[in-house]
């Protein structure tokens, strides 16, 4: 007479069945392909060593270092696969430059501002073929810029504050206060496919899936000046973006 398997043998059979289900096409099931927790990191940088250009006034800027960085954690796509979010807490913009005036003196600018990143996006496709379309809008909303001049040894401090919707900027320095339309709201559009999808077992019949969407490209920023008549040419920069999606899936064996 065949004896029923003991507890140990039962556990071995269950584990083997689970492994076979994964190996032979178990279907991960979730509410939809864009559920789970997401994070986003976006970065804009000039090349190492900075960039050089000449303004309309004949000032040779060399070098100019420009950096924008934003990191947003723990957001979700809605059930209709749409997402809308903004980062006002961790977004930062920094600029450092040296300008060589035709008259023979130099200007040095150092600015650091709190940034704003707004994101609207949607998802399409399923499984490994899913894609994310994003439109990013970003700018500076509050901070200080220090300018020094070598000829006279004078310096100037300019404070910047944007309106709540970021459509206008108020600049205040020793010369007074002026409010201008914010022309330096830059837009960046992306269509991203998953560059990697990793899965690991976290419990009986449950796996954790981490999908990474990453891309990098060269582009040019324009305008660089908040004034209605920009004096700087487009600035070459590198944009980098990374999305991560983490979700827990239940394994449903086929057949």
C-alpha positions in Angstrom: 0.0 0.0 0.0 1.3 3.4 -1.0 1.7 5.7 2.0 0.5 9.3 1.8 3.4 11.8 1.6 4.5 13.4 4.9 4.7 17.1 5.7 8.3 17.3 4.3 7.4 15.5 1.1 4.3 17.7 0.6 6.4 20.9 1.0 8.9 19.5 -1.6 6.0 18.8 -4.0 4.6 22.3 -3.5 8.0 24.0 -4.0 8.6 21.9 -7.1 5.2 22.8 -8.5 5.8 26.5 -7.9 9.2 26.3 -9.6 7.7 24.4 -12.6 5.0 27.0 -12.9 7.5 29.8 -13.1 9.7 27.9 -15.5 6.9 26.8 -17.8 5.0 30.0 -18.2 3.1 31.0 -15.0 1.2 34.2 -15.7 1.9 37.1 -13.3 -1.4 38.8 -12.6 -1.9 42.4 -11.4 -4.7 45.0 -11.6 -3.1 46.5 -14.7 0.4 46.8 -16.2 1.0 50.2 -14.7 0.0 49.5 -11.1 2.4 49.5 -8.1 4.7 52.2 -6.8 6.7 54.4 -9.2 9.7 56.7 -8.9 11.1 59.2 -11.3 14.6 60.8 -11.5 15.3 63.6 -14.1 18.6 65.3 -14.6 19.9 68.0 -17.0 23.6 68.8 -17.1 26.2 70.6 -19.2 29.1 68.5 -20.3 32.1 68.0 -17.9 34.1 71.3 -17.9 31.0 73.3 -18.8 30.0 75.1 -22.1 31.1 78.2 -23.9 29.2 80.8 -26.0 29.0 84.5 -26.8 26.0 86.7 -25.9 24.4 89.3 -28.0 26.3 92.0 -26.0 29.7 90.3 -27.0 30.3 88.8 -23.6 32.2 85.5 -23.9 30.8 83.1 -21.4 33.4 80.4 -20.6 32.7 78.2 -18.8 29.0 77.8 -17.9 27.9 75.0 -15.7 24.2 74.2 -15.6 22.5 71.5 -13.6 18.8 70.7 -12.9 17.9 67.6 -10.8 14.6 66.3 -9.6 13.7 63.0 -7.8 10.1 62.0 -7.1 9.3 58.8 -5.2 6.1 56.8 -4.4 3.6 57.9 -7.0 1.0 55.8 -8.9 -0.7 55.7 -12.2 -4.4 55.9 -12.1 -6.6 53.0 -13.3 -6.9 54.7 -16.7 -3.1 54.6 -17.0 -2.7 58.3 -16.7 -0.4 60.1 -14.3 0.0 63.7 -13.2 2.4 64.9 -10.5 4.9 67.7 -9.6 8.0 68.0 -7.5 8.4 71.2 -5.5 10.5 69.7 -2.7 13.5 68.0 -4.1 13.9 69.8 -7.5 17.0 72.0 -7.7 18.6 74.2 -10.3 22.2 75.5 -10.1 24.2 77.7 -12.5 27.8 78.9 -12.3 29.5 80.9 -15.0 32.3 83.3 -15.9 31.7 86.0 -18.5 34.5 87.9 -20.2 33.4 91.4 -21.2 34.9 93.1 -24.3 36.1 96.0 -22.1 38.5 93.6 -20.4 36.8 92.8 -17.1 35.0 89.6 -16.0 31.6 88.8 -14.5 31.1 85.9 -12.2 27.6 84.5 -11.6 26.6 81.8 -9.1 22.9 80.9 -8.6 21.0 78.3 -6.7 17.3 77.9 -6.9 14.5 75.6 -5.7 13.0 74.1 -8.8 9.6 72.9 -10.0 9.0 69.8 -12.1 5.6 69.1 -13.5 4.8 65.7 -15.2 1.9 64.5 -17.2 2.0 61.0 -18.7 0.2 57.9 -19.9 1.0 54.2 -20.3 0.3 51.9 -23.2 0.7 48.3 -24.0 1.1 45.3 -21.6 3.7 43.0 -20.3 7.2 43.5 -21.6 5.9 45.7 -24.5 4.4 48.4 -22.2 5.5 52.0 -22.8 5.3 55.3 -21.0 4.8 58.7 -22.6 5.8 61.7 -20.5 5.7 65.5 -20.9 8.0 67.2 -18.4 7.9 71.0 -17.7 10.5 72.4 -15.4 11.8 75.8 -14.2 13.3 77.6 -11.2 10.9 79.1 -8.6 12.9 80.5 -5.7 16.5 81.3 -5.0 19.5 83.7 -5.0 22.0 84.7 -7.7 25.3 86.3 -6.8 27.1 88.5 -9.4 30.6 90.0 -9.0 32.5 92.3 -11.4 36.3 92.3 -11.5 36.8 95.9 -12.7 35.1 97.7 -9.8 35.1 94.8 -7.3 31.3 95.3 -6.8 28.8 92.6 -6.3 25.1 92.2 -6.6 22.5 89.8 -5.1 19.4 89.0 -7.0 16.5 87.2 -5.4 14.1 85.3 -7.6 10.6 84.2 -6.7 8.0 82.7 -9.1 4.3 83.0 -8.9 2.3 80.0 -7.6 1.7 78.8 -11.2 5.3 79.7 -12.2 4.1 81.9 -15.1 5.8 85.0 -13.8 9.1 85.8 -12.0 9.8 88.6 -9.5 13.4 89.7 -9.4 14.8 91.9 -6.6 18.3 93.4 -6.2 20.0 96.6 -5.4 18.5 98.3 -8.4 14.9 97.5 -7.4 12.2 95.0 -8.1 10.8 93.9 -11.5 8.2 91.3 -12.4 8.5 89.5 -15.8 6.8 86.7 -17.6 8.6 83.4 -17.0 10.1 82.5 -20.3 12.4 79.9 -18.9 9.9 77.1 -18.5 11.5 74.2 -20.4 9.6 71.2 -21.8 10.9 67.7 -22.4 9.0 64.9 -24.0 9.8 61.2 -23.7 8.5 57.8 -24.9 10.1 55.1 -22.8 10.2 51.4 -23.0 11.4 49.1 -20.3 15.1 48.7 -20.4 15.0 45.9 -17.8 12.4 43.8 -15.9 13.6 41.9 -12.9 11.5 39.5 -10.8 12.1 37.8 -7.5 10.0 35.6 -5.2 8.9 37.3 -2.0 6.4 34.7 -0.7 4.4 31.6 -1.7 3.0 32.3 -5.2 4.0 36.0 -5.1 6.8 37.7 -6.9 8.1 41.3 -6.9 8.6 42.9 -10.3 10.9 45.9 -10.8 10.7 47.5 -14.2 13.2 50.2 -15.2 12.7 52.7 -17.9 15.8 54.7 -18.7 17.0 57.0 -21.5 19.6 59.7 -22.2 19.9 62.3 -25.0 21.6 65.5 -26.1 19.5 68.7 -26.6 19.7 72.5 -26.3 17.9 74.8 -23.8 16.5 78.1 -25.0 15.9 80.7 -23.8 18.3 80.9 -20.8 17.4 84.5 -19.8 14.2 85.4 -18.0 14.0 88.7 -19.9 11.6 89.2 -22.8 14.6 89.6 -25.1 17.0 86.7 -24.4 20.7 87.5 -25.0 22.2 84.0 -24.8 22.1 81.3 -27.6 20.7 77.8 -27.0 22.8 75.9 -24.4 23.9 72.3 -25.2 23.0 69.9 -22.4 22.4 66.3 -21.7 19.0 65.1 -20.4 18.7 61.8 -18.4 15.6 60.2 -17.2 14.9 57.1 -15.2 11.5 55.6 -14.2 11.2 52.6 -11.8 8.0 50.6 -11.2 7.8 48.1 -8.3 4.8 45.9 -7.9 3.9 42.5 -6.4 2.3 39.9 -8.6 0.5 36.7 -7.9 1.5 33.7 -10.0 -1.4 31.9 -11.8 -0.2 28.7 -13.5 -1.3 28.2 -17.1 -3.7 25.4 -17.8 
